[in-house]
Amino acid sequence: MSSIAPSIHPLRELDILPFMKRWMRFSLRSMLVLLTVLSGLLAIQVNAVRRQSAAVRLILSRGGQVNYDFEYNSGGVSVSSHVSPWLLNQMGHDWFHEVWVAHVNWPECDSRFSPAEVEQLLCALPDLRRLRIGQATDDAMVHIGRMKSLEQLDMYCAGTVTDEGIAKLASLPNLKSLQLCNSAISDQGMASIAEIEALETLYLEGARQISMTGSQRCASTEH
């Protein structure tokens, strides 16, 4: 009995070609979408680095102080970045580290920054853990109220910080220490301070509009 070899229709070999073409079109489209997304993310990162770098230069040029994440809570001991010194020299700290500490107009009452500059600085440093600032305003408090990692806030000569501004701090989940000198807050502002759940230390000076009742109400609040 003779065997019959299976026949392959020549058109069946061509059936895969449309599929391959569709797959290639889909892959190319996906690659373009991925590249677009990655380019957008890179642009956002580059913009954030440039803003932080500009803020650092401005603060230092006006006699302020900044510390990066690797220097935080170092206890005054000199510490080094884990990044290669060569890379840091070539590109700068701002490409590899976040600013966690900033002293702006501190402790002088004569403002070295305009209110607009202060807002620009705060907007460029959203990851601060410790902020010391003189001449704060309610507009600046809007930006401070968005710093969800902030742990310590010291405000000196805060005569233009009102109850409305201080209320922005109530949503900060990690704020443990608050120093407020010469502010314009009243008992209403003290009620907002009492809502800061993580607050452990509160120092008030020159708050003439706060009554004894307001102070006691805040002191008696347990978190």
N, C-alpha and C positions, 0 to 999 in steps of 0.2 A: 504494500500500500504506500503510495507516494504521499509525502507530507506537503501541506500547502502553507507556504509562508504567509504570515499575516500582512495584509496590505495597509499601507499608511496613506491616507488621502493627502495629497500635497497641500490642500487648502488648510488642513488642520494645523500644520506647522506655522501657517501665517496668522492663525487666530490669536496667538499670543502677542503679536505685534501691537495691536491697538491697546491691549492691557498694559504693555510695557510703556507705551507712549503716555497713557494716562497716569501711570505710576511715576514716571519721570516728571511730568508736569506737576503732579501733587507734591513730589519731593522738592522740586525747585521752589514751588510756592511756599512750602513749609520752611525751607531754608531762608527765604527772603523775609518771612514773618519773624523767624527766630533772630536773624541779623538785625532787623528793625527794633525788636524788643531789647536786644543786648546793647545796641547803639543808644537807645533811649536811657537805659539804666546807667550806662557808662557816662552819658552826658550829665545825668543827675548827680552822679558821684563826683565828677570833675567840677561841676558847679559848686557843690558843697565844700569840696576841698579849697577851691579858690576863695569862697566867701570866708571860710574859717581862717585861711592864711592872711587875708586882708584884715580881718578883725584882730588877729594876733599882732600884726605889724602896727595897727593903729593904737591898740592898747599900750604896747610897749613904747611907742613913740611919745605917748603922753604921760609916761611915768607909771603906768599900771603894771600889773603882774598877771601872768598866766602859768598854769601847770597842766601838763598832759596826763593822760590816764595812767601811764606807768609811774608817774611821780606822785600819784594820789596816796595820801596816808603813809608817806615814806618816813614820817617822824623826823624830818630834817636831814635824814641820811641821803647822801648822793646815790642815785640809782641810774642805771643805764637802760636804754631801750633794747628790746630783743632784736631789733632790726639792725642790719649791718651798718656800721658807721659810714661806709662808703656810700650806701644808698641814701642815708639821711643827708649827707653832704651834697649829694647830687640832686635830690628831689625835695628834701625838707621833711620835717616831722609831720606836717599836716596831711601827707599822703598815707601815713601809716597809723597815726594816733589821733584821738579825739581830745579836745580841750575840756578838762573837767573842773578846773579852778580858774576864776577870773576876778581880779580886783579892778574895779572901774570907778574913778573919782573917789578913791578911798585913801585915807579918811578925810581928805580935805572937803570943805563945804563949797569952795569956789569951783564951779564946774569946769572941767577941762574938755568936756564933750557937750555938744548941743543935744537937746532932747531927741532930734532926728538921728543923730549919730548913735546915741545910746540904744534906741530901738533897732537900728541896723546891726549893732554889735550883738544884742541879745538874740535877734533872729538868726544870726550866723553861728551861734553857739548853743544849740538846743539840747546838748547832752551834758550840761554843767551839773556837777555835784555840789559845788560850793561857789556862792556868788557874794561878793562884797561890793556894794554900790552906794555912792553918794548921789544926792540930787535925783532920787527916783521920782517918777510921776505915775499917774494912773495909766497912761498909755504904755509905759514900760512894764507895768504890772500885768498887762494883757499877755505880753510875751513871756514873762516870768511864770505866769500861770500855766503855760504849756510845757514847762520843763519837768516832765514826769519823773526824772531821775534826781532832781534837786534834793539835797539833804540838809544843806545849811544856807540860810539867807540872812545877810547882815545889811541893813539899810540905815545910812546915816544922813542927817539933814533931809529927812523925807517929809518936808513940810507940805508938799503938794500931793502926798499920798492920802487919799480919802477912804471912807468906808467902801466905796464902790471899787476902788483899786485893790484894797486888802481882801475883798471877797474872792478875788481870782485865785488866792492861795488855798482856798478850802478844798480844791480838787487835787492838790498835790499829794500823791500817795506815800511819798518817802521823805517829806520834809520833817526833820527831827529837831532842828534848832532855828529859832527866829529871833533876830535882834532888830528892834525898830526904835529909832531915835528921832525925836522932834517931829512926829507925824501929826496929821490932822484927823486921825480916826476918833470915833466916839464909841459909845457902848455897842452900837450896831456893828462896828468893826471888830470889837472884842468877841461878839457872838460868832462872827465868821472865823476868827482865829480858833475858837473853841471847837470848830468843826474839822480842824486839821487832825486827822486820826493818828498819824505817826508822831505828832509833836511831843517832844520830851522837855525841851528847854525854851523858855520865853523870857526875853529881856526887853523891857520897855523903859524909855526915858523921855521926859519932856512931852508926854501925851496929856495935855491939859484938859482935853475934852472928855476924858474917860472918868466916870464916877467910881466911887468905891464899890457900888453895886455891880457895875460892869466888870471890874477887876475880880471881884469875888466869884462872879458867875463863871468867868473863864478859868479861874484857879480851881474851882470845884468840879470842873468837867473832867471825867475820867475816860481815857481812850483804851 
